[in-house]
Amino acid sequence: MTQQLNSVAEVFDVLSNRFDSDAACGLKATYQFDLIGDAGGTYHVSVEDGACEVRSGAAPSPNITITMTASDYLDMINGLLNPQVAFMGGKLKIKGDMGLALKMQELFPTD
């Protein structure tokens, strides 16, 4: 990401601007983010056939839930923490469809 994001709320405010609708063609999935600690929160992102909707709060039945501390999430979004290293080190926990986690980089490119 070119611009440094300073809060979890800011990340989710601009997330839809980074969305690549072509990468989402034919996809229907709900991502939930449980970001714990100071300035964290719960957000969900619904992707359906080329469209994206970002909301605060929990989703009724997410396909994937990503859990990590808010500070580690910000580091990851800002390129200071590698997602694979975070996952292997237990800082990033994923429940649900792992394939959707891998698809995130296509759906929300940082460049």
Summary of the structure (lengths in Angstrom):
residues: 111
radius of gyration: 12.9
end to end distance: 5.8
largest distance: 36.3
contacts: 305
relative contact order: 0.22
helix: 35%
strand: 30%
